[in-house]
């Protein structure tokens, strides 16, 4: 009898695991949001670690295998992953996640895009994103839009659990909205703070919390700055009395450190994704604001 019950339990567990929707996300932050919406009904893996530049990734065989087995692919879009993701999707030979199918979730749908270029664009301008700045997930208002897009795709794939996904989305949205109100009040003293950046990946976050990006150390997106351009940056930082330079963990700190030494400003490394020590989107927002506040 005990053996029969044990075998029955194993059967139930295996069916439960099998029934989970297999989701692959490009970024760790998308993994967290997907888990918040899908909970026990999804099995989620992210492709790249939180300290890796999302513009770049290797076409590793295990990435291709994960995509081959996925029911849903969740990605930032707006050409952020253009240098590596389309090739992996093609090599996965998995029609479920091809563009236009329910298993292909571009979470940028509905985002109010900043810095969309106009006029003629060519490679001499650097790594310009033709659809606008794709680093939108650091604005908590956009995190809710991301969650809504994920929810809609999960409902399309698994309509029987529509109410479950809708309820989880409402809970997540309310949680993020309340946290945003709290953080805006707690860090009200940061409003109007002038900052320099290495790459323009913080603009959505800065706009939401009222900080002002004055200058970027990159002369052109994705292109190391020249000595003559850095001289202009140094003059600008001195003139504007900018206290901090924000860089991501994967940015080359050489240029920021050089500018900081010339101006007396501080280099502050800001996380842009979840990692081993920042495991929730809420903690990501709190960490960024705390780091900035501690260094002014």
N, C-alpha and C positions, 0 to 999 in steps of 0.2 A: 504493500500500500504506500509506504514512504517513498519507494522508488518511483511508483507511478505518479505521485504528487510532484516529485522532483522533476521528472521528465515533462510533466504538464507545465510546470513553471518555466522550464527552459524553452518550451515551445512558445509560450506566451511572450516571453522576453525576446526571443528571436523574431517573432512576428512584429513586435513593437518596434524593434530596431529596423527591421526591413521596411516598415511602413513610413519611417522618417523620410522627409524630403531632403535629399542631398544637395547642399548649397555650397558653392565656392565663391568667395569674395576676393577682390584684388587687395583690399586694405583691411587691416585689423579693426579699424573703427566700423567698417561695414559688417564685419563678422559680429561685433557686439550688438549693433542695432538689429541685425537679422535675428539674432538669438532672442532679443527682447520681444520681437514680434512673433516669432515662430515657437519659442520655448521648446517644450519637449517634442514637438512635431517636426523639428528640423535638426539636421546634423550639419554643422557649419565648419568649414575650414577656410582660412585666408592664405593667399599665395605668398605674399611678401611680408617680412617682419616690419614692425613699426619704426625701426631706425634706418630703413632703406628708402632711398629716393624713389617715389612712386612713378617718376618718369621713366625709370629704367628697371629692368629685371631680366634675368637669364632665362632662356627657353629650356628649362630643365625638364628631363623626362618625367619626373614625378609631378610636375605641374600639368603636363599633358595628360597623364593618367588620371589625375583628379578631375580635370575638365571632362575627360571622356566619360566618367562615371556620374557627373553632376546632373541634377534635375533643374538647377537654377544657377545662373551666373549673375553675380551682382558686382557692378563696377561704377566708377565715378563718371566716366565718359568725358565729353568735351575735349577729346584727344589727350587727356592726361596719360592714358596707358597706350597711346597709339603706337609707340615704339616697340611694343612687345606683345600686347594681348591679342590683337587680331591674328597674328601668326600662330599663337598657341591654340586659339579657338579653331582655326582651320585644321591644325594638325591633330586636334582631339577627335575629329570625325564624329562629333556628337550633334546631330541636327537639333536636339532639344534646346541648345544654347546659342543657336545661330540667330543673327539679327532678324527681328520681326516675329520670333516665336516667343511663347509665354516664358520660356526658360532663360530669356535674355533680358536682364533688368538694368537699364541705364538709369541710375538714380538722379540724374541731372534734370529730368523732366519736371518743369514747373519752377525751377530755380530762377530767381532774379539775378541775371548774370552781370558781373562787373567787368569793366575793361575790355569790352568787345571791340576789336580793332576795326577801323574803317579805312577805306581807300585801298590802294594796291599793296599787297603783302608779298614779300619775297624773302629768301634765305639770308640776305644781307642784314635783315633786321633781327637775326637771332632766332631762337626757338619760340616764335610767336604762336600762341594758340588762337586759331582763327575764330573759334566759337566763344572766346572770352577767357577770363581767368578761371581755371578749373579747381582752385583750392577752396571751394565753397563750404566744405563740411565743417570748418571751424566756427561757422556762425550757427548757434543753436537753433535759430529759426529754420535754417536749411536742414538741420538734422531731423526736424519733424517732417519736412518734405521728403527727405530720403526715406524715412520710416514709412511714410504713406505709399511711396512708390514700391517699396519692398512688400508691403502688405497687399497691395493690389495684385502683384504677381503671384504671391502665395495663394491668394484667393482664386486666381485664375487656374493655377495648377491643382489646387485642392479645395474646390468649391464647397464640399461638405462641411468644412470647418471655417466657413466665412465668419460666423459670429465670434469664434475664438480669436481669429486674427484681428478682427475689428476691435474687439475689447482690449486686446493687448496693445494695439496701436493707440487707442484712446488713453490708456494708462501711461504709456511712454510719452505721448505728447503732453499730457498734463504735468508729468514729472519734469520734463525739460522746460516747459513754460514757467513753472513755479521756481525752478532753479535759476533760470535766466533773470527773473524779477529779483530774486535774492542777491545774485551776483552783481547785477547792475547797481543795486543799493549799497552792497558791501564795498564795491570798488569804484564808487562814484568819484573818488579823489583822482582816479586815472583819466577822467574825461579831459580831453584837450592836450594830453601828454604827447609831445613830439618824439618820434622814434625814427631811426634809420633801420633798414633791413638789408640782408644780402640778396635774397630772391623774393619776388613779390608774392609770397604764399600766405601772408598773414592779413591781407587786405580785408577779407570778409569779417574776420575776427575783430580787427581793429575798428572797422566801421560799426560793428554791433555794440562795442563797448566804449566807443567815443574817443579812441586814440587816433593820432594823426601820423600817417606815414609821410615823411618829408623827402626822403631820398633813398634810392637803392644803390648798393655797391656794385651791382651788375650794370654795366653800360648797356648791354643788350641781354635779353633773357637767355640763360644757358651759356653765356660767353664770358670768360674771365675778364675782369676790367683792365684797361690799360693804365699805365702810370699817370698819364696826363688826365685821364678821367678821375682817378682816385684823388688827384690833387684838387679837383673841383668838388668832390665829395667831402674832403677834409675841410675845405673852405666853407662849404654849406653847413656842415655840422657845427663848426665853430660859430658861424654867424647866427644859426638858429638855436644854439646852446642845447644841443641834443645830448641827452645823458646816456642813452642805451642804443646798442645795435643788436637787432634780433636776427639770429640765424637758426636754422634747423640742425638736428644732430648729424645729418649727412652732408651739410654744406662744408666746403673747405674753409677752415677758420683763418687761414693765412692772411687773407685780405682784410677781414674784419679786425683781426689782432693788430695789423699794421695801422689801420685807421684809428683804432682805439688808442694806440700808443702816441699817435700824433695829435689826438684831440682830448685825451683824458676821459673819453666815454667808456662805458663798460660793454663787453660782449656778453650777451645773455642767450644761452642755448635753449630754444623753446621746442618742446615735443609737438609734433603734428599728428601723431597717431598713438594708438595704444601699444603698450609694450609689457615686459615682465613686471614692471612696477606700477604702471598706470593701466588698470584693467577695465575701466568703465569710461564712457563718454563724459559723464559728469565729472569724474576725477581729472580728465584731460583739461576741461575748461578751468577747473579750480587750480590746477597746477600751473597753467599758463599765466593766469592772472596773479597768482601768488609770486611766481618768479619775476614777473615784471615789477610788481609792487615792492618786492624786496631789494630791487636794484636801482631804484630812483633816488 
